[in-house]
Amino acid sequence: MTTVLSFPAARWLPLAAALFLAGCMSHPLAPVTADAALPVPAHFSNSAEGQNWTTAAPAEAQPRGAWWLGFSDPVLTGLVERAADGNTSIQEAAARLAEARSLLRTADAQRAPQLGVSTGAVRQAGITTTGSAVPATVVTAGLNLSYELDLFGRLSKASDAARLDAQARAALLQSTRLLVQAEVAQTYLQLRAVQAEHGLVTASLAAYRDTLHLTQRRFQAGDVAELDVARVQTEVAATEAEALSLAQQQAQLQHALAVLVGEVASGFAVPAAAAEAALPVVPPGVPATVLARRPDVAAAQASIMAAQARVGVA
């Protein structure tokens, strides 16, 4: 004899629901918050007793301002403005930010009701009551409406991850702008220094050539020895070589500036002129605020938080 035991299906429903909810739970992780701070010791090994330390809050969203205006150089100001429009690194970073913002709009749109409209037209032959074929056009139209309930937070976490990615891209764009501006200023000031040095060397070369001409005339008159003429000729040759090296450095720096501003090097030139740049006044307390406003640190933090949000999506 075979006995078959049967249980009502209702008894299995609580167990199935519990397993289903357990499978949908996210893996518990330590949350990373935007205001998370590293533990700072009360005293450092090389610090004096009782020295005060300042805790600087993140300020990557604050505007940096036109810091290059502190040099009071119109040529430098024009180069920085041209680099803001033509530099390829800035354009690439701006395009990546636009892409991240588009993905954010797409993620936010997934949380809204989805409305779809479809239309179509078909030309086909119809059969009349007399048996003859008459062509006819059949037009169809449809309207679809759908909405996904965010029961387990998948859509909200995807939107949060996209938003943090956009914040990271914005910080990287700001970092790229700062980097390009700093490189333009550094290259320009270095070019002005080389141009000034080249002017001094050129003046020295002219003086050495006059001295050589005078020494040769004195040698012809028997006033000096041939060794004196050779010594002055050596000075002239060494000064000419130094002038050629400085001219080559000027060309390299001008080509570097052309790349930074996004222009063709063959049509780019910075004429030699007297240096007008003045040293900007550095206010006290700048080191702490600069460390708190590093865009690369803000971008890395936003990327970590976006990855954590995607763990919840998975």
Phi, psi and omega in degrees: 000138179247128180251129180250121179264132180234139178241145178297143180294337182294335180291334182273349184296315179299321179294318179296320179294321179295317178296322180295315180292325178294324180289336181270355182285145177279153178290129183291127178232157176288119184293143176253117182257159183291333182261020179291133183238147178282146178292128182251128179293157180291326181223149177254163187295324184252018181261153178282154180293135178080009179287136182272142178239143182256129176267112183266126178283150178302135182221042182290340181278351181286143180292142180279330180082172180275076185293335182290344177293343177295341178279346177056044180237111182295328179294316178297320178298317178295322179294319179294320179293322177293324178293327179296332181264330188246353182290131184288329179294320177293319179296321178294317179295322178293323178294322177293325176293319177297322177296316180296322179290327176294318177296327177294318177296324177294318179294321178292327180292334179293339181273354180260160175302138182260124181242125180235141179235132179228139178225158179198156179220134181231132176259117183219166181266129177256156181254124178274176180293336179275356179092001179270151181269126178236123179294144180217154180250126180251120181250130179237150178215143181219152180228123182242135179230125181220154179208129181259123177285130180273071185291319186250012175079015180296315183291320180293322179291323176297321177293320178296319179297318179294323179294319178292324175298319178295321176296320178295318179295323178295319178294322178292325176296317178295320177296320179296319178298315179298319181295315180294318178298318179294319179294321178297313180296316181295316180294320180295314180294324176293322177296317178298322179295318179293321178297318178295318178295322178295324177296319178294319179293323178296319177295320178295323179295319178296321179293319178296322178294320176296321178295321179295319179296319179292320180294322178296320178294321177292326177292321177294330178275356179081019182274329180233167180271168179293333178297325178294322178294317180296323180295317179291323177299323177295318178297321179294317180295318179295321179291323176297318178296320178294322178295320178295321178296319179292324177296322177294320177296322177299316180297318180295318180292323177293321176295322177296320177295323178297320178294320182294322181273356177076036180238166180285133185293330183292334180253015183248137179202144174242103183299146178291133180207170178292138181293124179255355184289136177246149180291125179289154179277122181267116180287157178291150179085008182291320183305317182293318181290328179293318179296327181281347184247026179284118182293330181293325176293318178296321179294319178295321179295318178295325178294320178296316180293325177293320177296322178295322177295325180289335172298318176295326176296318180294000000 
